[in-house]
Amino acid sequence: MNPATALGLAIWSGSFRFPQYIIVPFLGAVLALIFYEFVFVKTQEYLADDEDDEGVEEDEEEEEEE
């Protein structure tokens, strides 16, 4: 069942027999935040640093040739 529908029905009836429909979406959001911060952002920073390092190496090679 759709979590939003389950939450609406639970509030309407006043019966929270299935708490996983309320708890699990929030846990999923927390896991997504952790993944974003510790995997995605770190990967982007690593790749950006790698691109900056390649530019420095190319500049050093051009200076050595002159």
OpenMM code with the backbone's topology and positions (N, CA, C; nanometers):
from openmm import Vec3, app, unit

residues = "MET ASN PRO ALA THR ALA LEU GLY LEU ALA ILE TRP SER GLY SER PHE ARG PHE PRO GLN TYR ILE ILE VAL PRO PHE LEU GLY ALA VAL LEU ALA LEU ILE PHE TYR GLU PHE VAL PHE VAL LYS THR GLN GLU TYR LEU ALA ASP ASP GLU ASP ASP GLU GLY VAL GLU GLU ASP GLU GLU GLU GLU GLU GLU GLU".split()
positions = [
    Vec3(0.0841, -0.1170, 0.0000),
    Vec3(0.0000, 0.0000, 0.0000),
    Vec3(0.0892, 0.1241, 0.0000),
    Vec3(0.0417, 0.2281, -0.0610),
    Vec3(0.1131, 0.3547, -0.0663),
    Vec3(0.1299, 0.4091, 0.0758),
    Vec3(0.2523, 0.4506, 0.1146),
    Vec3(0.2729, 0.5002, 0.2514),
    Vec3(0.1865, 0.6220, 0.2846),
    Vec3(0.1653, 0.7106, 0.1885),
    Vec3(0.0823, 0.8282, 0.2156),
    Vec3(-0.0620, 0.7860, 0.2412),
    Vec3(-0.1122, 0.6916, 0.1637),
    Vec3(-0.2482, 0.6421, 0.1837),
    Vec3(-0.2594, 0.5708, 0.3178),
    Vec3(-0.1609, 0.4888, 0.3502),
    Vec3(-0.1631, 0.4170, 0.4779),
    Vec3(-0.1606, 0.5140, 0.5946),
    Vec3(-0.0800, 0.6187, 0.5855),
    Vec3(-0.0740, 0.7173, 0.6924),
    Vec3(-0.2077, 0.7906, 0.7049),
    Vec3(-0.2646, 0.8290, 0.5916),
    Vec3(-0.3948, 0.8967, 0.5945),
    Vec3(-0.5030, 0.8096, 0.6558),
    Vec3(-0.5067, 0.6834, 0.6167),
    Vec3(-0.6068, 0.5920, 0.6730),
    Vec3(-0.5835, 0.5680, 0.8217),
    Vec3(-0.4563, 0.5597, 0.8627),
    Vec3(-0.4251, 0.5384, 1.0046),
    Vec3(-0.4675, 0.6588, 1.0874),
    Vec3(-0.4437, 0.7785, 1.0356),
    Vec3(-0.4846, 0.8991, 1.1087),
    Vec3(-0.6368, 0.9077, 1.1133),
    Vec3(-0.7013, 0.8785, 1.0009),
    Vec3(-0.8475, 0.8874, 0.9939),
    Vec3(-0.9142, 0.7884, 1.0910),
    Vec3(-0.8618, 0.6667, 1.0934),
    Vec3(-0.9246, 0.5650, 1.1783),
    Vec3(-0.8740, 0.5693, 1.3222),
    Vec3(-0.7608, 0.6340, 1.3451),
    Vec3(-0.7038, 0.6397, 1.4793),
    Vec3(-0.6340, 0.5109, 1.5193),
    Vec3(-0.6083, 0.4236, 1.4227),
    Vec3(-0.5450, 0.2952, 1.4508),
    Vec3(-0.4113, 0.2868, 1.3778),
    Vec3(-0.3029, 0.2724, 1.4522),
    Vec3(-0.1705, 0.2597, 1.3929),
    Vec3(-0.1221, 0.1161, 1.4084),
    Vec3(-0.1861, 0.0249, 1.3370),
    Vec3(-0.1515, -0.1168, 1.3487),
    Vec3(-0.0243, -0.1517, 1.2734),
    Vec3(0.0111, -0.0720, 1.1735),
    Vec3(0.1285, -0.1010, 1.0914),
    Vec3(0.2259, 0.0166, 1.0977),
    Vec3(0.3072, 0.0239, 1.2017),
    Vec3(0.3962, 0.1394, 1.2173),
    Vec3(0.5066, 0.1467, 1.1114),
    Vec3(0.5313, 0.0361, 1.0392),
    Vec3(0.6359, 0.0406, 0.9383),
    Vec3(0.6025, 0.1409, 0.8274),
    Vec3(0.4745, 0.1676, 0.8026),
    Vec3(0.4368, 0.2656, 0.7019),
    Vec3(0.4699, 0.4074, 0.7457),
    Vec3(0.4901, 0.4266, 0.8735),
    Vec3(0.5251, 0.5584, 0.9246),
    Vec3(0.6757, 0.5683, 0.9475),
    Vec3(0.7378, 0.4634, 0.9971),
    Vec3(0.8788, 0.4668, 1.0358),
    Vec3(0.9725, 0.4483, 0.9163),
    Vec3(0.9439, 0.3536, 0.8300),
    Vec3(1.0367, 0.3167, 0.7225),
    Vec3(1.0632, 0.4302, 0.6238),
    Vec3(0.9654, 0.5124, 0.5827),
    Vec3(0.9989, 0.6237, 0.4933),
    Vec3(1.0995, 0.7215, 0.5539),
    Vec3(1.0882, 0.7460, 0.6838),
    Vec3(1.1846, 0.8348, 0.7483),
    Vec3(1.3229, 0.7702, 0.7569),
    Vec3(1.3283, 0.6418, 0.7821),
    Vec3(1.4571, 0.5712, 0.7821),
    Vec3(1.5202, 0.5738, 0.6431),
    Vec3(1.4380, 0.5581, 0.5401),
    Vec3(1.4873, 0.5655, 0.4028),
    Vec3(1.5444, 0.7028, 0.3717),
    Vec3(1.4791, 0.8069, 0.4209),
    Vec3(1.5292, 0.9426, 0.3999),
    Vec3(1.6627, 0.9631, 0.4707),
    Vec3(1.6763, 0.9092, 0.5901),
    Vec3(1.8026, 0.9202, 0.6646),
    Vec3(1.9134, 0.8440, 0.5920),
    Vec3(1.8825, 0.7250, 0.5433),
    Vec3(1.9825, 0.6482, 0.4683),
    Vec3(2.0227, 0.7191, 0.3397),
    Vec3(1.9265, 0.7822, 0.2725),
    Vec3(1.9584, 0.8574, 0.1513),
    Vec3(2.0495, 0.9759, 0.1831),
    Vec3(2.0253, 1.0427, 0.2941),
    Vec3(2.1101, 1.1547, 0.3352),
    Vec3(2.2521, 1.1080, 0.3657),
    Vec3(2.2629, 0.9970, 0.4358),
    Vec3(2.3954, 0.9422, 0.4682),
    Vec3(2.4685, 0.9036, 0.3406),
    Vec3(2.4006, 0.8373, 0.2485),
    Vec3(2.4621, 0.8007, 0.1208),
    Vec3(2.5075, 0.9249, 0.0461),
    Vec3(2.4228, 1.0269, 0.0421),
    Vec3(2.4561, 1.1500, -0.0300),
    Vec3(2.5808, 1.2154, 0.0283),
    Vec3(2.5837, 1.2286, 0.1601),
    Vec3(2.6952, 1.2979, 0.2236),
    Vec3(2.8260, 1.2205, 0.2163),
    Vec3(2.8216, 1.0901, 0.2429),
    Vec3(2.9446, 1.0140, 0.2571),
    Vec3(2.9897, 0.9429, 0.1307),
    Vec3(2.9033, 0.9300, 0.0315),
    Vec3(2.9429, 0.8636, -0.0921),
    Vec3(2.9421, 0.9620, -0.2085),
    Vec3(2.8290, 1.0227, -0.2356),
    Vec3(2.8158, 1.1083, -0.3536),
    Vec3(2.9026, 1.2337, -0.3445),
    Vec3(2.8928, 1.3065, -0.2325),
    Vec3(2.9690, 1.4309, -0.2174),
    Vec3(3.1189, 1.4014, -0.2147),
    Vec3(3.1597, 1.2982, -0.1426),
    Vec3(3.3022, 1.2642, -0.1362),
    Vec3(3.3547, 1.2241, -0.2739),
    Vec3(3.2739, 1.1516, -0.3514),
    Vec3(3.3146, 1.1129, -0.4863),
    Vec3(3.3304, 1.2358, -0.5748),
    Vec3(3.2376, 1.3293, -0.5661),
    Vec3(3.2466, 1.4513, -0.6463),
    Vec3(3.3693, 1.5336, -0.6081),
    Vec3(3.3987, 1.5433, -0.4790),
    Vec3(3.5183, 1.6152, -0.4345),
    Vec3(3.6448, 1.5468, -0.4851),
    Vec3(3.6483, 1.4151, -0.4798),
    Vec3(3.7641, 1.3404, -0.5260),
    Vec3(3.7857, 1.3632, -0.6753),
    Vec3(3.6783, 1.3570, -0.7526),
    Vec3(3.6901, 1.3774, -0.8968),
    Vec3(3.7308, 1.5201, -0.9307),
    Vec3(3.6808, 1.6175, -0.8558),
    Vec3(3.7182, 1.7565, -0.8795),
    Vec3(3.8667, 1.7775, -0.8484),
    Vec3(3.9159, 1.7172, -0.7404),
    Vec3(4.0578, 1.7282, -0.7066),
    Vec3(4.1434, 1.6607, -0.8127),
    Vec3(4.0967, 1.5492, -0.8653),
    Vec3(4.1698, 1.4771, -0.9687),
    Vec3(4.1799, 1.5614, -1.0956),
    Vec3(4.0738, 1.6306, -1.1329),
    Vec3(4.0762, 1.7163, -1.2513),
    Vec3(4.1713, 1.8329, -1.2304),
    Vec3(4.1742, 1.8896, -1.1099),
    Vec3(4.2656, 1.9997, -1.0800),
    Vec3(4.4104, 1.9528, -1.0885),
    Vec3(4.4398, 1.8332, -1.0411),
    Vec3(4.5752, 1.7800, -1.0449),
    Vec3(4.6208, 1.7567, -1.1886),
    Vec3(4.5332, 1.7137, -1.2765),
    Vec3(4.5697, 1.6921, -1.4169),
    Vec3(4.6077, 1.8232, -1.4829),
    Vec3(4.5370, 1.9295, -1.4504),
    Vec3(4.5690, 2.0608, -1.5073),
    Vec3(4.7049, 2.1091, -1.4620),
    Vec3(4.7432, 2.0835, -1.3385),
    Vec3(4.8736, 2.1246, -1.2849),
    Vec3(4.9844, 2.0463, -1.3540),
    Vec3(4.9658, 1.9170, -1.3753),
    Vec3(5.0671, 1.8349, -1.4407),
    Vec3(5.0900, 1.8809, -1.5845),
    Vec3(4.9847, 1.9177, -1.6568),
    Vec3(4.9989, 1.9640, -1.7938),
    Vec3(5.0754, 2.0955, -1.7981),
    Vec3(5.0487, 2.1857, -1.7020),
    Vec3(5.1199, 2.3124, -1.6966),
    Vec3(5.2683, 2.2903, -1.6685),
    Vec3(5.3014, 2.1968, -1.5807),
    Vec3(5.4411, 2.1684, -1.5487),
    Vec3(5.5136, 2.1116, -1.6694),
    Vec3(5.4483, 2.0265, -1.7479),
    Vec3(5.5101, 1.9693, -1.8673),
    Vec3(5.5371, 2.0772, -1.9713),
    Vec3(5.4485, 2.1736, -1.9878),
    Vec3(5.4673, 2.2812, -2.0837),
    Vec3(5.5846, 2.3697, -2.0404),
    Vec3(5.5993, 2.3946, -1.9098),
    Vec3(5.7095, 2.4761, -1.8606),
    Vec3(5.8431, 2.4052, -1.8817),
    Vec3(5.8459, 2.2742, -1.8665),
    Vec3(5.9692, 2.1990, -1.8861),
    Vec3(6.0117, 2.2002, -2.0326),
    Vec3(5.9184, 2.1999, -2.1256),
    Vec3(5.9509, 2.2004, -2.2670),
    Vec3(6.0111, 2.3335, -2.3105),
    Vec3(5.9728, 2.4414, -2.2447),
    Vec3(6.0241, 2.5742, -2.2822),
    Vec3(6.1594, 2.5905, -2.2252),
] * unit.nanometer
topology = app.Topology()
chain = topology.addChain("A")
for resn in residues:
    res = topology.addResidue(resn, chain)
    for name in ("N", "CA", "C"):
        topology.addAtom(name, app.Element.getBySymbol(name[0]), res)
